[in-house]
Amino acid sequence: MKQVFKSSCPLNCWDSCGFEVTVENGKVIKVEGDKAHPITQGKICGRGRMLETKTNSNERLTVPLKKVNGRFEEISWQQALDEIAAKMSEIKEIYGPTAILHSHDYANNGLLKNIDKRFFNCFGGATHLVGSICWGSGIEAQIWDFGSSDSHAPDDLLHSENIVVWGRNVARTNMHLFQQLQEAKKRGATITVIDPIHNATAKISDHYISVKPGMDGLLAIGIMKYLIKEDKQDTAFIEKYTVGYTDLLELLDHFTLDEICSKAEISYEEIKYLASVYGNGPTTTFLGLGMQRYANGGNTIRLIDALVAISGNVGIQGGGANFGNIQVGKNFNITALTLSERKTESRSFTMMQQADGILQSMDPTIQMIIVTCGNPLVQVPDSNKIMKAFQSVETVVVIDHFLTDTAEMADYVLPTTTVFEEEDIYYASMYHHYVNYGEKLVEPPGQAKPDLWIWTQLANRLGFGDEFSYTRTEFIEMGINHLHQDGITLEKLQKEKRLPLPIQHTPWKDREFSTPSGKFEFTSKLAIEKGFEGKPHYLFPIESALTNSLLAEKYPYQLLSIHPLRSNHSQHYVLIDAMQTVKIEISEDIANEKGVAEGDQVKIYNDRGELTGSVKVLKKAHPKTINVDEGLWHKFGGSVNLLTPDRVSDNGQGSTLYDCLVGLEKVE
């Protein structure tokens, strides 16, 4: 008998969609959108639909595996857990708990995905990862400026006269915002897209502006200079609600508009147009992830924040600098779930430079790596180095659905459940403010087990099982029971499936900011306290003709690595045959310069590695620009991260994936 259940998307994505899942004879047979969801309203993307294929895939891991003499053998859960726990206990006794690295990423959301932190804290600690490959620089930047990274409610853009989508292809990554853009345009709003690549979002815009990759902050400086020259800045807001404005003016004086136009490869008329957009609001800005993946990434976001602030578009309906919306995640009692006070030791590596952390670790050296919610051999920059680092460690344990590149290198692989095989609640700190409920709908295949079960079994063996003697329901209650006063209970969630969290729909409307000064900070006190330059400043990308002419002569093309259309990072490549090849997208000028055409084989390369694939010519992209979608497995031809640098961004919290130059040659 067929039954249709309300469920939710767990993928690390802007939209956090509501699902209707059809189950027949104990098997998920269809995943569709929930028309009753107040935000996603029945529309879901291909990534969400792929969760049916993922759940039912014959490629799923169904039994624990142990590598013996270079080959995997199936073993029992008891053997796997006994051996892993014994190894952890031995390492802790000899070296201390920080000799174990917990390599955790954000492949899937879910409140109970935080339980892994509880496990390691109760273990006494571990070496953990800080920062984010995706959006770490931008989040940190907005915390410096505003005190948090908080976005306006989805329908707020209907109050906007102008909408600027800056470095964010919402048609690919945020489809429900794309729908809102279309509605806003019908109501008369002007849409402007700023991006090095003319994308699907640009197709519905009124104005498309191409900026040289890595120069977005410089463009923001140019717009601010023009606004101030025309006396269009919001003087009242600046004087009453900001600090450090004179430091901003000092920075602006370092550049001329002619210099900005030349280096950002943009016209004076385009700067003039953008100044009119910001000076005649309310104007809302939607910021993307790509432009903060440079060495100057944090200050790029800070400079755009500054532009939004001086133009009077902070704290008003129809305004905002919309990047993250981390006020959503702050609603949950993560402290109660994770028990951070239980750890006795702690050490951290940046997520981007975990390879160096592993290879250079001393006192103690890394003896064991446990990987959850990630595929670091594909997703972490400078793949060759990360492979070398993982190979250097005696014991690697991976918890996953599939035998990924990282899992293939492991000593133990533990099969885990998908979203439809466990109960949890889901939310995203990116776009909307609804928390979604997902019940267990089907049994997992074979011996696959939920992460919580795995951590509980290991905790029992390591002597702190009492801290895991709760049901899933009790753990969920632990994270949300303080929300009862806001009308949010697990019982109500189970009944209604979606509930709005208490957030500010128009952040900073009271002009009270969460910074040390209580004001918007052009010069950040928090940055200074952390040992960084608090004043606004501009750095050119590290891999650029402006900073390293010899490198740019050797490797003249800018490499981008945008999100794939049908896979959430690396998760779905194993499920889609058509995606299992390397596609190298190049701007038309490169095609003409190198004499290559659609379908030709080319090699892109730099000092870190090389990648070979077939050409697709981008019909409208900034000159000297190349894109390779991120996430492709090495076994299918190689990840773009064979080429990307593992440097850390200017505020220490983000990657520099896009700060990357390559050469290109045709392969005969």
C-alpha positions, 0 to 999 in steps of 0.5 A: 500500500502506498502512503505519502508522508511529510518529510524534509530535505537534509542537504546543506543548502539554502532552501531547506525544502519540505518534502512529500515522500511516497512509501510503498511496501517499506520502500521510498518510491518518490520524493516530491515537494510539499505544496503546504510548506510556507516557503518552498511551496511544493518546488524542489530541486534535482538534488532533493529528488536524488535522495530517493535514488540515494536511499535505494542505491545498490551502491549503498554501504550495508555492512562494516568494512575493515581493510586487511592487507590492502583489501576490504573485508566485511566484519560484524558491528561488534568487531568494528566497534570493539577494535575502534574503541580499543584503538581510541582508548590506547591512543588516549592513554599514550598520547592524549585525546587530541591525537585523534582528529575529528574531520567533520564537514556539513554534508547533511543538516539535522539537529542530531548531527551535533551528537558527534561533538557530544561524543568527542567532548565526553571522550575528553576532547579531540583535535577538531576543525575550525572555519569553513571551506564554503562560507567561513570568511563571510560569516566572520566578516559580518560578525565583525561588522554587525555582530552576527550574519543575519538576513532578512525574511524571504518575502522582504525583498517585495519591499525593495525598489532595487535588488542586487544579486552579487556573486550568487547564482540563485537559480542553481543554489537558492531556487525559492529566492529565484521565484521571489526575484521573479515576483519582485520583478513583476511588481516593478523592482529592478534586478541587477546581477554582478558575476564573472559568469553570465548565469541563469539568474542574470538572464532574468535581470535588468542589468548584468555586470561582469567583474574581474574575479577577486575584485568585488571588494574593489568594485564596492570601493568604487561605488562608495567613492561615487556615492560620497562624491555625489553626496548620496551617503546616509550621513544621519545613519553614519553619524549616529549608528556607526564607528570607524567611518574616517578609517573607511574614508582613508581607505577610499582615498587610496584608490582613484575611480580610473584605477578601480575601473582598470583593475576590476575591469569594469566601466565608469558608467557601470560604477555610476549605475550601481551608485544610483541603485544603492543611492535610491533604495530601499536596495537589498543585496544578496551575497554569494559564497564564491567572492569570499573564497579568496585571500581577500574574502573577508574584507570583500564582504566587509566592503560590501557591508560598508556599501550597504551601510553608508547607502542607508540600506541597513535595518530597513524593510527592503534592504539588508546585506544578506549572506548567512542567517545564523540567527536561525541556528542560534534558536537551538540549545546546542550546548545541552546536546554537545556538553562542551564543558566535558572536554579536558583537552582541545586542539584545532586545525583549520578545515582548509589546512587540515593536511598541514595540521596532520603532517606537521602535528607534534605533541601529540602527532595525529594517530587516528582520523574519524571522518563524519559528514564529509569527503575531505579527499575530494572537497578539501583544497590541494587534494594531493596534499590531503591524500598524503596526509591521510595516508600518513595516519595509522588508523582512519575511520569513515562513517558514510553512505558510499565508498567515497574516495575518502572511504576507500583510503580508510581502515574502517568504513561504517555504513550509516542511514539516510534522512528517511531512515531516521528521525530528526529536525532540519533547518538551514542558517542561510535563508528561511526561518522554518524548522522542519520535521522528518520522521523515520519512514523506512528501514535502512538496508542491511546493517546500516545504522544511524550516527547516534547508534554508532556514537552510543555504542562507542560511548558504552565501550569507552566508559561514558555511555550514561551520557548517551542513554537517551532516545532520539526523541529525548535528544531532540527535546534536549535541543528545543525544550526552551522553545516551548515558550514560543509555541514550539514543541516536538509534539506540535512539530510532529503534527504540523511538520513546519514551524517558524522560529522566533527571529528578527525578520528585519535585522537591526531595525532597532539600530542595536547591533551585536558588536562590542560598540553596539554600532555598525563597525567599519573598524572592528573591535572584535577583529582587533581583539582577535589579532587582526587589522580592524580597519577596513582594507583591501588586498588584491588576490594572491594569485593575480597579475597585480601581485605576482606577475611571474605566476600570472605569466606562467598560469594566465587563467582564473579558475573558479569551482562553482557548485554542481547543479545536480549534486550537493557537493560530492554526494551524488556523483556516484549516482549519476553516470552523466556527471562522472566526467571532467567538464572544463568550462572556458571563456570564449577568449581562451577558446580563441586564443588556444584554438579549442572548441566544444568537446576538445580535450584539454589539460588545466594545470599549475604547481599543485596538480593537473586535470584533464577534461572536455571543453565547454565554451561559456558564451558570456563570461569574464575574459580569462575565466575557467570553471570546473564544478566542484565535487567530482570524485577522483575515481571519475577523473579527478576533483578540481581541488587537485589545483586549488590552494589550501591557504586561509583567507584574511580573517582566518575562517575561510578558504581561498579556492577561487584565488587560483591561477592555471594554465591550459593546453589542448590534449591531442 
